Amino acid sequence: EPLRRWRCEVCLALDELFSKVSEPPVEDVEDLRIGLEHAEVELRITELFAAFPSGVTVVLLRYARRLSAFLHWINLSAQCEPGAGAVPSTALEALHRRRGSLLREVQELRRRTAELAHASTELRERLPDPALPIRWA
């Protein structure tokens, strides 16, 4: 599954970046390199989340849009079924196959939606304290 593989790659990159994130020094330090190194890590984190076309936010939104289109297709396909009435046996068999196919598509949509939710949750749990940049400021 491409999303699972992507999630693993992004989580490794985030873990590497977040291992470099630290609290600001308690005492005043004259060496500006410490602040610049932290700013560089913050910039790389921002790029990882916002860069086009591979940023985390862009990828998750694109995947959600594809799921929305998939759901729309399923809904349209379900609406195209014939109404009640006499249906020839060959058409009835085709209808049953189509319903079975739609049920498999619904199951696939559920699986993909669960994978998106899992990826979003895992990424959210990895985020550092949002007040950390303010403490560095």
N, C-alpha and C positions, 0 to 999 in steps of 0.2 A: 504494500500500500504506500503510495507516494507521500501522503500526508504524515503517516507514521514515521517514515524515513526522514522526512523534512523536520518533523518535531524533534527527533533524536539529535539531528545535526545542530539545530538551533539551541536545544538545551545544553549540549556540550559547549557551544560557543558562549552561551550565557554564563554557564558555570565557570568557564575560564575567565571571562571578564569580571564576574562578580567576586571571584577569588582575589582580584586586584583592588577591589573597592574596600576602603577602610574609613574609619572615623577620622576627622581632622585632628591634628596634634593638639594636645591639651595646652601646652605652653606655646608662646609665640616663637616661631622659627623664622630665621632670616633667609633660609634657603628656599627660593621660589620654585625650585625644581619639584618639590613635594606637591605643591598646588597645581603645577602644570601637568605632572604625571596623572593626578586625579582628574583634571579637566580632560586630558586625552582619553582616559577610560570612559568618562561620562559621554564624550563625543562618540566613541566607538559603540557604546550601548545605544545611543540615540540613532546612529546610522543603522544598526542592526534592526531596530524597530521600525524606522521610517523610510529607509532607502527604497527607491523604486528600481526595479520591479520585484526585488527579493526581500524586502523588509517584512518583518513579522506581521505588522498591521495590514500591509497590502496583501500578503499571501492569505491571511485568515479571512479578510473581506472578500477576496476573489473566490475562495473556496465556498464561503457562505452564499455568494451570488450564484455559483454553480448549483449548489443544493437547492436554492430557491427556484432556479430554472427547471431542475429535475422534478421538484414537487409540482410545478406548474404543468409540466408535461404529463405527469401521472394524473393530475386532476382533469386535464383535457382528454386524455385517453379514457378515463373512467366515464366521462360525460358522453362519449361517443357510442356507448353501448345501446343496442336496440331496446325499445320498450317492450312491454308485455304483449303477448299475442302469439299466434301460431308461428313457429319458427321451424324451418326444415331441419332435419336431424344433422345434416352436414354443417349447417350454420350454427346449430346448438353446440356441436363439438368444437367448432372454431371459437365460439363464445366462451366455453369452459377453458380452452387453452389460453385464450386471451386473459381471462380473469386470473388464471394461475400465473401467467406472466406478470400481470400487474401486481399480484401479491408478492412475487419475488422482487419486483422493483421497489415496492413499499418497504420490504425488509432491508433491501440494500440502502435505501434512503435512511432508514432508522440507524443502520450500522454506521453510515458515513456521518450522520448527525452526531451520534454518540462519540465518534472519533474526533470530530471538531470540538465538541464540548470537553472531551478529555484533554486535547491539546491546549485549549484555552485555559483550562483549570491548572494544568501543569505549568504553563508559562507564567500565569498569574502568581502561583505559589513561589516561583523562583525570584520574583521581583524584590529588590532590596527596599529598605525603609524609604518611603517617598520624601521624608524630611531630611535625608542625608545631604542633598545638594544645598539646602538652606543652611545647615550647620557648617558647610564648607565656605559659604559666602561671606 
